[in-house]
């Protein structure tokens, strides 16, 4: 056993890396309000009864809203949409970014830090 006083002890230079899940720092999206919702075909009609606002979600927006029954990252949402629809990744990223920003601006969603979301 090496003692602290041992001047001939080898210098410990190895640093141990703690495995890091990058998703821990990735922001999550979560619903900011509860909406009363009804399916209309593959679309969704939703009502914010407190504010008196009614929303119509097309099939893509409805799919994203349904997935957000629990907090999800952008990549989780993107992967699900690419699996569900015949869309390129570039187009999906652009459209999903715009949709999420619209939801956030309308206060339907909030973006939270990865550590706080789950």
Secondary structure, 3 states (H helix, E strand, C coil): CCCCCCCCCCCCCCCCCCCCCHHHCCCEEEECCCCEEEEECCEEEEEECCCCEEEEECHHHHHHHHHCCCCEEHHHHHHHHHHHCCCCHHHHHHHHHHHHHHHHHCCCEEEECHHHHC
